[in-house]
Amino acid sequence: VTESLLQKVAGNPRLAAGLSNPRFTAALQELQKNPREAMAKFKNQPEIADFLHEFCGVMGEHFTKMGEEQDQKGNAPDAHQISRSKIGP
């Protein structure tokens, strides 16, 4: 968790309110365990479904930005480095 992610969540009224609501945090826990099942379970509960979609969007943007920053710094391992680390020298 980075400071920018915390600021983005805190600055989003829907996410901030949802994270302080036990129903929404329970839905997030279910999403972590089995995303497909959780989305199916909450699809008819628009308040929770919208929260989950928005939360996933914010997280997706966050990780995309982190990946782009690593690419710019040259810190991302290339495919050759990854495959060598899995099979050895």
VEXLUMDREN-159431 format. One line per field, with one value per residue (C-alpha): residue number from 1; y, z, x. Coordinates in nm, 4 decimals. Example, Ala and Ser with C-alpha at 12.3 -4.5 7.8 and 13.67 -1.06 7.14 Angstrom:
REM VEXLUMDREN-159431
papa	c(1_2)
py	c(-0.4500_-0.1060)
pz	c(0.7800_0.7140)
px	c(1.2300_1.3670)
***
This chain:
REM VEXLUMDREN-159431
papa	c(1_2_3_4_5_6_7_8_9_10_11_12_13_14_15_16_17_18_19_20_21_22_23_24_25_26_27_28_29_30_31_32_33_34_35_36_37_38_39_40_41_42_43_44_45_46_47_48_49_50_51_52_53_54_55_56_57_58_59_60_61_62_63_64_65_66_67_68_69_70_71_72_73_74_75_76_77_78_79_80_81_82_83_84_85_86_87_88_89)
py	c(0.0000_0.3340_0.6840_0.7751_0.4803_0.5748_0.9337_0.8226_0.5990_0.8610_1.1222_0.9069_0.9463_0.6187_0.4137_0.5871_0.5276_0.1690_0.0828_0.1917_-0.0222_-0.3864_-0.5077_-0.3591_-0.4820_-0.8318_-0.8082_-0.7125_-1.0156_-1.2380_-1.0740_-1.1610_-1.5266_-1.5859_-1.2864_-1.4570_-1.5868_-1.2528_-1.0558_-1.3010_-1.2848_-0.9044_-0.8305_-0.7740_-0.5444_-0.2349_-0.0409_-0.3146_-0.4075_-0.0440_-0.0176_-0.3349_-0.2171_0.1205_-0.0359_-0.2740_0.0158_0.2180_-0.0829_-0.1578_0.2008_0.1893_-0.1278_-0.0127_0.3106_0.1179_-0.1060_0.1916_0.3591_0.0431_0.0197_0.3802_0.3171_-0.0022_-0.2054_-0.4475_-0.7846_-0.8940_-1.2308_-1.3820_-1.2899_-1.4342_-1.7634_-1.8067_-1.7482_-2.0262_-2.2875_-2.1962_-2.1098)
pz	c(0.0000_-0.1022_0.0185_-0.3200_-0.3019_0.0489_-0.0628_-0.3648_-0.1537_0.1198_-0.1428_-0.2910_-0.0755_-0.1919_-0.1189_0.2102_0.3301_0.2049_0.3859_0.7127_0.6527_0.7700_0.4859_0.2265_0.3920_0.4128_0.0403_-0.0243_0.1729_-0.0360_-0.3503_-0.2394_-0.1805_-0.4955_-0.7257_-0.9657_-0.6886_-0.5061_-0.8169_-0.8885_-0.5281_-0.5167_-0.8713_-0.7452_-0.4671_-0.6684_-0.3762_-0.3009_-0.6670_-0.7573_-0.4627_-0.5685_-0.9294_-0.8215_-0.5755_-0.8429_-1.0850_-0.8376_-0.7593_-1.1295_-1.1983_-0.9017_-1.0123_-1.3750_-1.2636_-1.0433_-1.3371_-1.5664_-1.3071_-1.2743_-1.6524_-1.6712_-1.4028_-1.5716_-1.2609_-1.4245_-1.4973_-1.8581_-1.9667_-1.9889_-1.6266_-1.5092_-1.6949_-1.5699_-1.2108_-1.2396_-1.3980_-1.2586_-1.4298)
px	c(0.0000_0.1415_0.0663_-0.0832_-0.3238_-0.4330_-0.4906_-0.6898_-0.9155_-0.9552_-1.0407_-1.3160_-1.6296_-1.7866_-1.4754_-1.4028_-1.7596_-1.7590_-1.4377_-1.5950_-1.9055_-1.8822_-2.1079_-1.8747_-1.5559_-1.7065_-1.7821_-1.4182_-1.3022_-1.5270_-1.3906_-1.0359_-1.1272_-1.3299_-1.3814_-1.6203_-1.8445_-1.8456_-1.9411_-2.2237_-2.3421_-2.3535_-2.4716_-2.8281_-2.7096_-2.6197_-2.4732_-2.2191_-2.1616_-2.0872_-1.8495_-1.6645_-1.6385_-1.5052_-1.2610_-1.1316_-1.0940_-0.8894_-0.6708_-0.6243_-0.5177_-0.2818_-0.1045_-0.0900_0.0767_0.3208_0.4133_0.4658_0.6875_0.8970_0.9273_1.0461_1.3070_1.4188_1.3368_1.0956_1.2568_1.2457_1.1060_1.4557_1.5335_1.2028_1.2433_1.6023_1.4976_1.2396_1.4622_1.7997_2.1312)
***
